[in-house]
Amino acid sequence: MGKLYLILENGMIFEGQSFGSEGDVTGEIVFTTDMTGYLETLTDRSYHGQIVLQTFPLIGNYGIIPSDFESASVGPLGYIVKTPCQFPSNFRSQGDLDTFLQEKGIVGLYGIDTRALTKIIREHGVLNGRITPKRPEEVSLEKIRSYRIENAVYNVSCSKPMFYKSSTSKYTVALFDFGLKENIRRELLRRGCDVWVLPCHTPPGEVVKLAPDGIVLSNGPGDPADYTELISNIKELIKTGIPVFGICLGHQLLALANGFKTHKLKYGHRGANQPVKDLQSGRIYISSQNHGYAVSRNSIDTGMAIEWFVNVNDQTCEGILYKHIPAFSVQFHPEACSGPQDTAFLFDLFLEKMEAGKHAA
């Protein structure tokens, strides 16, 4: 372990210590307010191209538990904590955080004032930064400022279709992998859905050949407006009349395919404690979230759709119900992992849509 610097695009510098993999990385710095769930964070591909800051001060106390991973790969480029736990204690643990980061090639930084860094991001918005062993005067701020996440979904999506059979095979679901969290697939399987996990760019014609009862658009990284090919494909899939359920990035892409707009949030929503309000019932749920973009509320055509959920903290759009197509979407993660399971009922609603579609056919 040696000295590392975190250099922000605005010139601010933090000095800390290295852990995990040795390296030099530049990325978009985002913070998550999760107290637990660091394994799900580190294996969530929605963090592709980013450096994740944990606001909770002690991370790693329950070790490494492979069955809790949300993908076989890792999400972030870098990982910042106040204090990493060196000696985890958990009967399920199979390792420690430092070793895991080394094995997965994630550059770790600890010992900085993470609360101060979080406050900077909250006040100034998301910032690019570089974790480096180089002295600050040797580093180009212009290169840090010019960093941009590109082609993220194409970089993290699976390369070929994969089929998973459930115990009852009530329905068949085409699940697009835009950076898929594994618990989405698990939630579908445990409800009796056979699942085809598909590469992000799978043509609509190939999807239709699978004769799915429903289509799920998964979470994933990057700016949704960049993915013009995916938006075009979703437009074609909507025309088939197959029920569609969008989650996180999938929610944004479905909105763009219907002519709505998205925008970047100042610092995003990342954590397992985000309150969302159901505008139909007035009920409030606590949700798990990880996104830096949102559907622009004023762009939603009320003749086509209604806003379903809003974020209680900042009133941003968190869900849309479509009027003339069998589709709905949410910005948060109903599959949780980590986080509360308050909104897992949305998967049951999706099953109802598929059942209605079967009878309509």
N, C-alpha and C positions, 0 to 999 in steps of 0.2 A: 504494500500500500504506500502510495506517495501523494504528493501535493497535486491538486487539480484546481483549475480555475473555471468558473462559469462566467462567460462574458456575454452580456446582453447586447442587442443591436443598438440600444440607446447609450452604450458605453459604460453602463454600470457593471461592477465586477464583484464576484463572490469567490472567496478562497476556501477550499475544503479539502477533503481527503478522498482518495480513490478506493473503490471496492468493486467487485465484479470483474468484468473484462477490461483490460487495458485498451485505450484507444483515444480517438479524437473525433467527436461527432458534432454536427450542426443540425439543429431541428427547431421545430415550433414548440415552445414551452407551454404546457398546459398543466393545470392542477386538478387533482381529484380529492374530494373531501371524505372518501371512504375511510373508516376506521379499520375495517377488515377487507378481505377480498383482493389483496394484492396479487394473489396467484391468477385470479381472473383478469385483473388489469394487465399483468405482464404477458398474458397469452391472448389478449383481445386485439385482433388485427385492425380494429378501428383506430388504434394508436400508431399505425404505420407512419413513419416520417416525423414522429413527435418525440419530445423529451418529457417524461411524466414526472411531475412533482407531487409527492404525497404530503398533504397538510397535517395528517396525524403524525406525531413525533416518533413513535417507535414502530418499526415495520419488520416483519419476519419472525414474530414470536411463536407462530405455530408451524414454522418450517415449510417444506415443499411437499405438496400432496398432488401427485399426477392426476388423480381422478377428478380434481377440481379444475383442471385446465380447460380453457374455452377453445383451444385449438392446439394442433401439434406443433405449431410454430410460435413465434413471439411477435408482439406488437411494436413497442417503442424502441427507439434507437438508444435512448439514455434514460436513466432512472435516478431521481434525486430524493433523498430522505434525510431527516434530521439525524436519526440514530438507527442503524441496522442491527437487528438482534443476532448475536454471534452464536448463542446456544439455545436453539428453539426447543420447546417441550410440547409434544403432541404425539399421541399413540399412533396416529396415521402418518406422521412425518417421515419422509425418506431423504431428507437433506436439509441444507441451510441456504439462505438467500444468496450469500456471497458466491458459493459454489455454483448455484443455478445460473446466476448472471454470467459467470465465467464460461460455463458450458454453452450458453445461448448467445454469447457475444454482445451482451448489453453492457454499456459503459455506465458504471455507478459512481455517484458523487454523494458524500455525506459530510455532516459536520458544519453545514452552512445554516444561516438563519432562515429556515423555510417559511416561517410566518411573515418575515419581512418581504421575501420574494413573492409570496402569495399576494400580499397587499399591493406590491408594485404591479402585478398582472391585473388585479382587480381595478386599479386606478387607471392604468395606461392601456389595458387591453392585452390580447395575446401578443407575445414578443418572440422573435427568433433569438436563439442563443447558441453558444458553442461551449461544450465541455472539452477542455484541452489541458495538456501538461505544459503547453508553451506559455511563456510569459506574455501578459496582456499586450505589451508594446510590440510584440511580434505578430499580432493577429489583426487581420483586416476587418474592420467593422462593415465595410461595404459588402464583402462576401457574405457576412452573416445576414445583413439586411436583404440581400437578393435571394436568399433561400426560399424555395417554394416546393410544396408537395405536389408531385405530378404523377399521373398514371397509377395512382395508388391502388385502385380496385383491381386493375389488370395485373399488378405485381403480387397481390395477395390471394386472388381467387384460385380455386382448384383448376387443374389442367384438363380433367376429363370427368364425365358424369360418374356418380357413385350411387348405388341403390342400397337402401336399408329397408328391410321387411319388418313389419310390426307383428305382434302376436295374433291380431284379429283381422287385419287388412280391410278395414271398413272403407277407407278412402285412399286415393293416390294423390300425393302432393308434389308439385315441382317447386323445389326450394332453390332459389338463386343464391349462389355464394358470392356476395360482394365483399366478404370479409367476415363470414358467418360465425356467430357464436354458437358453439356446439349445443347449448341448452335449448336453442330454438328447435333443433332437430329432435332432441330428447323429448321435449314437450309434445311434439307432433306424434312421435312413435308411441308414447305412453297413452295417447288418445286413440290408438288404433289406425294411424295413418302410415301407409307405406310411403317412403320418402325418396325421391330422386334429388340428389344434390347436384346442381348444374353449374358449369363455368359461367362467369358473368356475361359473356358475349354469346351464349347459346342462341341461335336464330329462332324466331317465333315458330317457324314451321317444324323445327325439331322438337320444340316443347309440345306442340299440338299432337304430334305423333305418339307421345307418351300417354295420351288420353287422361290427363290429370283432372281430378275433381276440383282442385284449387291450386293457386300459385301464391307462394310467399316470396316477397322481396326482402332480403336480409339487410342487416346493418353493414357498415363498411366505412372506410376512410375517405378523406378528400372532399373537394368542393363538388357538390352534386351537379352544378351547372356545366362542369367540364365534360360530363359523360354523355355526349350527344348521341353516340351509338346506342347506349343502354336506354336512353329516354325514347329514342325512335322504336326500339324493340318493344318497350312497354306499351307504347301507343298501339302497336299492332296486336299485342296480347289482349288489351282491353276490348278490342273489337270482337274477340272470340266469345265473350260473355262468360268466360271462366271466372269464378270468384277470386279476388286478389286481396291479399293482406300484406301491407307494407309496414316494416319496422325500421325506425331510425333513418339510415340513408335510404332504405326502401320507401319510407314515407315521403321523403323529399323528392325522390325520383318519380314516384307516382303523381305527386303534385305537379311537377314540371311537365310530365307527359299529358296532363290535363290543362296545361296552359297557365298554371299559377307560377309564382316566382319564389326564389329563396334569397336569403341574405346571410352574411356572416355575423355572428354574435360577438360582443365585445370580448368576452372570455369564456363563453360556452357554459354548458351544464355537464358536470362530470362528478358523479357520486351516487350513493344509494339512498339519498335522503331528499329527493326533489318532490315537492308537493304538486300534484296536478288536479285540476277541477273538471269534473264531468259537467258540461254546460247543460245537459239535458236533465240530469237528476239533481244537480247541485252538490253531489257527493265529492269529497276530496280523498284522493289516494296518495300514498307515498310511493314513489317510483325510483327505479334505477335508471340513470342516464349517462350517456357519453356522446356528446355532439357539440360541434362548433358552429353549425349552420342551422337555420330554421326556415320554415315556410313563412313567407310574408303574409300576415293576416289580411292586409288590405288588398291582396291580389286574389283572394279566394272568391271565385264567381259563385254567388249565392243561388244562382239558378242551377248550378251543377252540383254543389256540395254545401255542407254545413260544417262549421267549425265545431268539433266535438269536445276536445280537451284544451285547456290553457294552463300554462305554468302559473302557479299562484304567486311566485316571487316576482316575476317580471312581465307577466301577461303575454308571453310568446305562445305561438300555436303549438299544441302538443298532440293534436289528433284531428282527423277529418273523416266524415261520413259522406260518401258519394250518393247522389240521389237517383241517377239513371243507369248506373252500372253496379254490379254486385261487388263493391270494393270499399275498403276502409283502411285506415293507416294510423299509426301512432308514432310519435317522436321518441318516446321512452321505450324501455325494454320490459315487456310483460313477462319474459322468461327469467328476468332477474339475473342471478348468478354473476356477481354477488348482488345482494339486496333483497328488499321485500317482495313477496309474491302476491301483493294486493291485486294486481291486474292480470293474473294468469287466466282469469275468466275470458279474456279476449280470444284465447285459443278455442274455447268452447263456442264462442260466437262465430268464429271462422268455420267450425264444423257445422254449425247451423246453416251458414251460407252455402256450404258445399252440399248439404242434404237437400236444401231448397233447390239448388241447381240441378241435382239429380232428378227430382220430381218434375221440374220445369222441362227438362229434356225429354 
